[in-house]
Amino acid sequence: MRLPAPLTVLAASEQIAALRAAAGAPWIEGARLLPLELHETITDAHLFGAGILVVQVDPTVPGSMDRVERVRALRPDLPQIVALESADLRLVRTLVRQGVADVVSLPLSPEELLQVVIAVMEVQSAKDGSRAGLAPLIAVTRALGGGGATTLVTHLAASFADPEADKPNVCLLDLDIQYGRAAEVLGLSPKRNLADLLEAGDRLDASLLGSVAAPHASGVAVIAAPAEIVPLESIDAEQLRRAIDLARQEFDFVFIDFPSNLTNWNLSILAEADGIVMLAEQTIASLRQARRRLDLFRSVGIDRRIVSVVVNRMERRLFGTISLADVEKALDHPVLCGLHADGQSIAVAQDQGILVRQVRAKSAYAADVAKLADTLRPRLEGGAGL
């Protein structure tokens, strides 16, 4: 048996050794078992890729109980199971109030641990089920910065939009919070942006979302990146998730322009996406980074079937270039399609804040994006992901 949610166990070395040596518990092979003594601090690296966390604490060890809050600060959406040698009812109630999903006793027993983990997963599944019916979420990311992801996400979102509708039916959320240009390349200068949603707290509602989402003639509503550069780690992950869920209630499709830098909070959003479109180019540097990202996605439990690799600025020269077949081999992942280079038309379009097809009706790039949209739409509408 393998657990559907990646399990990480952080406990003293003797606890981990006993768990590894447990007979008749093959599901342990799918877990990440990390020795961490009670006086040691939990870091981002310990939580990387975790879907459920089991963490040992001891009320008699100073600072040990702070681990619960530490995990909440680093990964607010991560379900925690606390492992204790002995716990009275008052302590358990305190832990539950702090957001702990469950408590398990020490020494760790594979049978008891499995039962608790499954119970927590059932609760999480019920929570996820309450989010059923939300609009498809499509993330566009790049192997390298400057790879054309913003150009693609703006044009792809526009291909899904209905310009004849009474109001925009597609939302484009610019999560490149430090260098986002989605609003700019579409010729928009919104007075409000993502920061307004993140700072709204309990005031976040459909009315506020509508005032922040700037409408474009294509039928896309753009939530612009913050005007000021802010640290990536300063993002309130839970508030951002509420904003994204709200957008998925109000629109038919939600597209996200992802930053080049990946963090715990944006990886958790990628893990919830219905589809991920990753741009790569026919260069060694781009393919190396694309392969690393695919490996990272796999390590955090992202299904490779929802990841679509698209080759940008495609070249089909007979000699001196890397073919699409070479790209597939290098990535060990299928390539969905290629996008022809049309740098001049794209530059003119972005200078004017319009789409490429408005500059050049027969643009090969615009035609490629339209074909890509036609391929993706039935998969998303059918709920199968990309």
C-alpha positions as CSV (number, residue, x, y, z in Angstrom):
1,M,0.0,0.0,0.0
2,R,1.2,3.5,-0.8
3,L,-0.2,6.7,0.7
4,P,-1.9,9.0,-1.8
5,A,-0.7,12.1,0.1
6,P,3.1,12.4,0.6
7,L,3.9,11.7,4.3
8,T,6.8,13.2,6.2
9,V,7.8,12.1,9.7
10,L,10.0,14.3,11.8
11,A,11.1,12.5,15.0
12,A,14.1,11.6,17.1
13,S,16.6,9.3,15.5
14,E,15.6,6.3,17.6
15,Q,11.9,6.7,16.6
16,I,12.8,6.9,13.0
17,A,15.1,3.9,13.2
18,A,12.3,1.8,14.8
19,L,9.8,2.9,12.2
20,R,12.2,2.0,9.3
21,A,12.8,-1.4,10.9
22,A,9.1,-2.2,11.3
23,A,8.1,-5.4,9.7
24,G,4.9,-5.8,7.7
25,A,4.5,-2.1,6.9
26,P,5.4,-1.7,3.2
27,W,3.5,1.6,3.1
28,I,6.4,3.1,5.1
29,E,8.5,2.9,1.9
30,G,6.4,5.7,0.4
31,A,7.0,8.0,3.4
32,R,9.8,10.5,4.0
33,L,11.4,9.6,7.4
34,L,13.7,12.3,8.7
35,P,15.6,12.1,12.0
36,L,15.2,15.4,13.9
37,E,16.2,15.7,17.5
38,L,13.9,17.6,19.9
39,H,16.3,20.5,20.3
40,E,16.7,21.0,16.5
41,T,14.7,23.5,14.5
42,I,12.3,22.7,11.7
43,T,13.3,24.3,8.3
44,D,11.7,24.7,4.9
45,A,13.8,21.8,3.7
46,H,12.2,19.4,6.2
47,L,8.7,20.3,5.0
48,F,9.5,20.3,1.3
49,G,7.1,18.1,-0.6
50,A,5.1,17.0,2.5
51,G,1.4,16.4,2.1
52,I,0.9,15.3,5.7
53,L,3.3,15.9,8.5
54,V,4.0,13.8,11.7
55,V,6.2,15.8,14.1
56,Q,7.4,14.8,17.5
57,V,7.2,17.2,20.4
58,D,7.8,17.0,24.1
59,P,6.3,19.4,26.7
60,T,9.3,18.9,28.9
61,V,11.8,20.1,26.2
62,P,12.0,23.9,26.0
63,G,11.0,25.2,22.6
64,S,9.8,21.8,21.5
65,M,6.1,22.8,21.5
66,D,7.0,25.8,19.3
67,R,7.3,23.4,16.4
68,V,3.5,23.4,15.9
69,E,3.5,27.2,15.3
70,R,6.7,27.0,13.3
71,V,5.2,24.5,10.9
72,R,2.0,26.7,10.6
73,A,4.2,29.7,9.8
74,L,6.1,27.8,7.1
75,R,3.3,25.8,5.6
76,P,-0.1,27.0,6.9
77,D,-2.0,24.5,4.7
78,L,-0.1,21.4,5.8
79,P,-2.0,19.0,8.1
80,Q,0.0,18.2,11.2
81,I,-0.1,15.1,13.4
82,V,1.7,15.5,16.7
83,A,3.6,12.6,18.2
84,L,3.8,12.6,22.0
85,E,5.1,10.2,24.5
86,S,2.3,11.0,26.9
87,A,-0.5,13.5,26.6
88,D,-3.3,14.5,28.9
89,L,-6.7,15.8,27.7
90,R,-5.8,19.4,28.3
91,L,-2.7,19.2,26.2
92,V,-4.5,17.5,23.3
93,R,-7.2,20.2,23.4
94,T,-4.5,22.9,23.3
95,L,-2.9,21.3,20.3
96,V,-6.3,21.0,18.5
97,R,-7.0,24.7,19.1
98,Q,-3.6,25.4,17.5
99,G,-4.8,23.6,14.4
100,V,-3.2,20.2,14.9
101,A,-5.1,17.5,12.9
102,D,-4.6,14.6,15.3
103,V,-2.3,13.2,18.0
104,V,-0.4,9.9,17.9
105,S,1.4,8.2,20.8
106,L,5.1,7.3,21.1
107,P,6.8,5.0,20.4
108,L,5.5,5.2,16.8
109,S,3.5,2.1,15.8
110,P,3.1,1.6,12.1
111,E,-0.4,0.3,12.6
112,E,-1.6,3.2,14.8
113,L,0.2,5.8,12.6
114,L,-1.4,4.4,9.4
115,Q,-4.9,4.6,11.0
116,V,-4.3,8.2,12.1
117,V,-2.9,9.2,8.7
118,I,-5.9,7.7,6.9
119,A,-8.3,9.5,9.2
120,V,-6.6,12.8,8.5
121,M,-6.6,12.2,4.8
122,E,-10.3,11.5,4.9
123,V,-10.9,14.9,6.6
124,Q,-8.7,16.6,4.0
125,S,-10.6,14.8,1.2
126,A,-13.9,16.1,2.6
127,K,-12.4,19.7,2.7
128,D,-11.2,19.3,-0.9
129,G,-14.7,18.0,-1.9
130,S,-16.2,21.2,-0.6
131,R,-14.3,23.0,-3.3
132,A,-15.8,20.9,-6.0
133,G,-17.4,22.9,-8.8
134,L,-14.7,25.6,-8.9
135,A,-13.6,26.8,-12.3
136,P,-10.5,25.1,-13.8
137,L,-7.2,26.5,-12.6
138,I,-4.4,26.7,-15.2
139,A,-0.9,27.7,-14.2
140,V,1.6,28.9,-16.8
141,T,5.2,28.7,-15.7
142,R,8.6,28.8,-17.4
143,A,11.8,26.8,-17.2
144,L,13.9,30.1,-17.3
145,G,13.1,33.7,-16.7
146,G,12.4,35.6,-20.0
147,G,11.0,32.5,-21.5
148,G,7.8,34.2,-22.8
149,A,5.4,32.8,-20.2
150,T,3.6,36.2,-19.7
151,T,3.1,36.5,-23.5
152,L,1.7,33.0,-23.6
153,V,-0.6,33.3,-20.5
154,T,-2.1,36.5,-21.8
155,H,-2.8,35.1,-25.2
156,L,-3.9,31.7,-23.9
157,A,-6.4,33.4,-21.5
158,A,-7.7,35.5,-24.3
159,S,-8.2,32.4,-26.4
160,F,-10.5,31.0,-23.7
161,A,-12.4,34.3,-23.2
162,D,-15.7,35.3,-24.7
163,P,-15.4,39.0,-25.7
164,E,-19.1,39.1,-26.5
165,A,-20.2,38.2,-22.9
166,D,-21.7,40.8,-20.7
167,K,-18.7,40.6,-18.3
168,P,-15.3,38.9,-18.5
169,N,-15.5,35.2,-18.1
170,V,-11.8,34.5,-17.7
171,C,-9.6,35.7,-14.9
172,L,-5.8,36.1,-15.3
173,L,-4.0,36.4,-11.9
174,D,-0.4,37.7,-12.1
175,L,1.5,35.9,-9.3
176,D,4.8,37.1,-10.5
177,I,4.6,39.4,-7.5
178,Q,8.0,41.0,-8.0
179,Y,8.3,41.4,-11.8
180,G,4.8,40.8,-13.1
181,R,3.8,42.5,-16.3
182,A,0.6,40.9,-17.4
183,A,-1.5,44.1,-17.0
184,E,1.1,46.1,-18.7
185,V,1.4,43.9,-21.8
186,L,-2.3,44.1,-22.2
187,G,-2.3,47.9,-22.1
188,L,-4.0,48.1,-18.7
189,S,-3.2,50.4,-15.8
190,P,-5.4,49.2,-12.9
191,K,-5.6,51.3,-9.8
192,R,-5.9,48.2,-7.6
193,N,-3.9,45.0,-7.7
194,L,-3.2,41.7,-5.9
195,A,-2.0,43.5,-2.8
196,D,-5.5,44.8,-2.2
197,L,-6.8,41.3,-2.0
198,L,-4.0,40.0,0.2
199,E,-4.5,42.9,2.6
200,A,-8.4,42.7,2.7
201,G,-8.6,40.0,5.3
202,D,-12.2,39.2,6.1
203,R,-13.4,41.9,3.7
204,L,-12.4,39.8,0.7
205,D,-15.6,39.1,-1.3
206,A,-16.9,39.1,-4.9
207,S,-17.4,42.8,-4.9
208,L,-13.8,43.5,-3.9
209,L,-12.5,41.0,-6.4
210,G,-14.5,42.6,-9.1
211,S,-13.1,46.1,-8.3
212,V,-9.5,44.7,-8.5
213,A,-9.9,42.6,-11.6
214,A,-9.4,45.0,-14.5
215,P,-11.4,44.1,-17.7
216,H,-9.7,43.8,-21.0
217,A,-11.4,43.9,-24.4
218,S,-10.6,40.3,-25.0
219,G,-12.9,39.2,-22.2
220,V,-10.1,38.6,-19.7
221,A,-10.1,40.2,-16.3
222,V,-6.6,40.8,-15.0
223,I,-5.6,40.9,-11.4
224,A,-2.3,42.7,-11.6
225,A,0.8,42.0,-9.6
226,P,1.6,44.3,-6.7
227,A,2.9,47.7,-7.8
228,E,5.8,47.5,-5.3
229,I,8.3,44.7,-5.1
230,V,7.6,42.6,-2.0
231,P,9.5,39.7,-0.5
232,L,8.3,36.3,-1.8
233,E,8.1,35.0,1.8
234,S,5.8,37.8,2.9
235,I,2.8,36.4,1.0
236,D,-0.1,35.3,3.2
237,A,-0.6,31.9,1.6
238,E,-4.1,31.3,3.2
239,Q,-5.4,34.7,2.1
240,L,-4.0,34.1,-1.4
241,R,-5.7,30.7,-1.6
242,R,-9.0,32.3,-0.6
243,A,-8.6,34.9,-3.3
244,I,-7.9,32.2,-5.9
245,D,-10.9,30.1,-4.8
246,L,-13.1,33.2,-5.0
247,A,-11.9,33.9,-8.5
248,R,-12.7,30.3,-9.4
249,Q,-16.3,30.8,-8.2
250,E,-16.7,34.0,-10.2
251,F,-15.1,33.1,-13.5
252,D,-15.3,30.2,-16.0
253,F,-11.5,29.8,-16.1
254,V,-8.7,31.1,-14.0
255,F,-5.1,31.4,-15.4
256,I,-2.1,32.2,-13.3
257,D,1.2,33.7,-14.4
258,F,3.8,32.1,-12.1
259,P,7.1,33.6,-11.1
260,S,10.4,31.9,-12.0
261,N,11.2,31.4,-8.3
262,L,9.3,28.6,-6.6
263,T,8.4,28.7,-2.9
264,N,6.4,26.5,-0.6
265,W,3.3,28.7,-1.0
266,N,3.3,28.8,-4.8
267,L,4.2,25.1,-5.0
268,S,1.1,24.4,-3.0
269,I,-1.0,26.4,-5.5
270,L,0.6,24.5,-8.4
271,A,-0.3,21.2,-6.6
272,E,-4.0,22.3,-6.7
273,A,-4.0,23.4,-10.4
274,D,-6.1,21.4,-12.9
275,G,-3.3,21.9,-15.5
276,I,0.2,23.3,-15.6
277,V,1.7,24.6,-18.9
278,M,5.5,24.8,-18.7
279,L,7.4,26.7,-21.3
280,A,10.8,25.5,-22.4
281,E,13.1,26.4,-25.3
282,Q,15.4,24.4,-27.5
283,T,18.5,25.3,-25.6
284,I,20.7,23.2,-23.1
285,A,20.1,25.8,-20.3
286,S,16.4,25.8,-20.7
287,L,16.1,22.0,-20.9
288,R,18.3,21.5,-17.9
289,Q,16.1,23.8,-15.8
290,A,12.9,22.3,-17.3
291,R,14.0,18.8,-16.2
292,R,14.8,20.1,-12.7
293,R,11.3,21.5,-12.5
294,L,9.7,18.3,-13.6
295,D,11.7,16.4,-11.0
296,L,10.6,19.0,-8.4
297,F,7.0,18.7,-9.4
298,R,7.2,14.9,-9.1
299,S,8.9,15.1,-5.6
300,V,6.0,17.2,-4.2
301,G,3.4,14.9,-5.6
302,I,2.2,16.8,-8.7
303,D,0.8,14.4,-11.2
304,R,3.0,14.5,-14.3
305,R,-0.2,14.0,-16.4
306,I,-1.4,17.5,-15.7
307,V,1.9,19.0,-16.8
308,S,2.0,20.1,-20.5
309,V,5.4,21.0,-21.9
310,V,5.3,23.7,-24.7
311,V,8.3,24.6,-26.6
312,N,8.5,28.4,-27.3
313,R,10.3,30.1,-30.1
314,M,10.4,26.8,-32.0
315,E,12.9,26.2,-34.7
316,R,12.8,23.5,-37.3
317,R,16.1,24.0,-39.0
318,L,17.6,20.8,-40.5
319,F,20.9,21.3,-38.8
320,G,22.3,23.1,-35.7
321,T,19.2,22.9,-33.4
322,I,17.6,20.6,-30.9
323,S,14.5,18.9,-32.3
324,L,11.2,18.4,-30.5
325,A,12.0,14.7,-30.2
326,D,15.3,15.7,-28.5
327,V,13.4,17.8,-26.1
328,E,11.1,14.9,-25.2
329,K,14.1,12.7,-24.7
330,A,15.9,15.2,-22.6
331,L,12.9,15.8,-20.4
332,D,11.6,12.3,-20.3
333,H,8.2,14.0,-20.9
334,P,6.0,14.5,-23.9
335,V,5.9,17.8,-25.7
336,L,2.4,19.0,-26.3
337,C,3.2,21.5,-29.0
338,G,5.6,24.2,-30.2
339,L,5.1,27.9,-30.7
340,H,6.7,29.6,-33.6
341,A,8.9,32.6,-33.0
342,D,7.3,36.0,-33.9
343,G,9.3,38.4,-31.9
344,Q,8.7,41.5,-34.0
345,S,4.9,41.2,-34.0
346,I,4.9,40.4,-30.2
347,A,7.1,43.4,-29.5
348,V,4.8,45.7,-31.4
349,A,1.7,44.2,-29.8
350,Q,3.0,44.6,-26.3
351,D,4.2,48.2,-27.0
352,Q,0.6,49.0,-27.9
353,G,-1.1,46.8,-25.2
354,I,-2.9,44.6,-27.7
355,L,-2.8,40.9,-28.8
356,V,-0.5,39.7,-31.6
357,R,-3.5,38.7,-33.8
358,Q,-4.5,42.4,-33.8
359,V,-1.0,43.3,-35.2
360,R,-0.7,40.5,-37.7
361,A,-3.8,38.5,-38.5
362,K,-1.8,35.6,-39.9
363,S,0.7,35.5,-37.1
364,A,2.1,31.9,-36.7
365,Y,2.4,32.5,-33.0
366,A,-1.2,33.5,-32.7
367,A,-2.3,30.5,-34.7
368,D,-0.2,28.1,-32.5
369,V,-1.7,29.5,-29.3
370,A,-5.2,29.1,-30.7
371,K,-4.5,25.5,-31.5
372,L,-3.1,25.0,-28.0
373,A,-6.3,26.4,-26.5
374,D,-8.4,24.1,-28.7
375,T,-6.4,21.2,-27.4
376,L,-6.6,22.2,-23.7
377,R,-10.2,23.3,-23.5
378,P,-11.9,19.9,-23.8
379,R,-9.6,18.4,-21.3
380,L,-10.3,21.1,-18.8
381,E,-14.0,21.2,-19.4
382,G,-14.1,17.4,-19.1
383,G,-12.4,17.6,-15.7
384,A,-9.5,15.4,-16.9
385,G,-6.8,18.1,-16.4
386,L,-4.2,18.7,-19.1
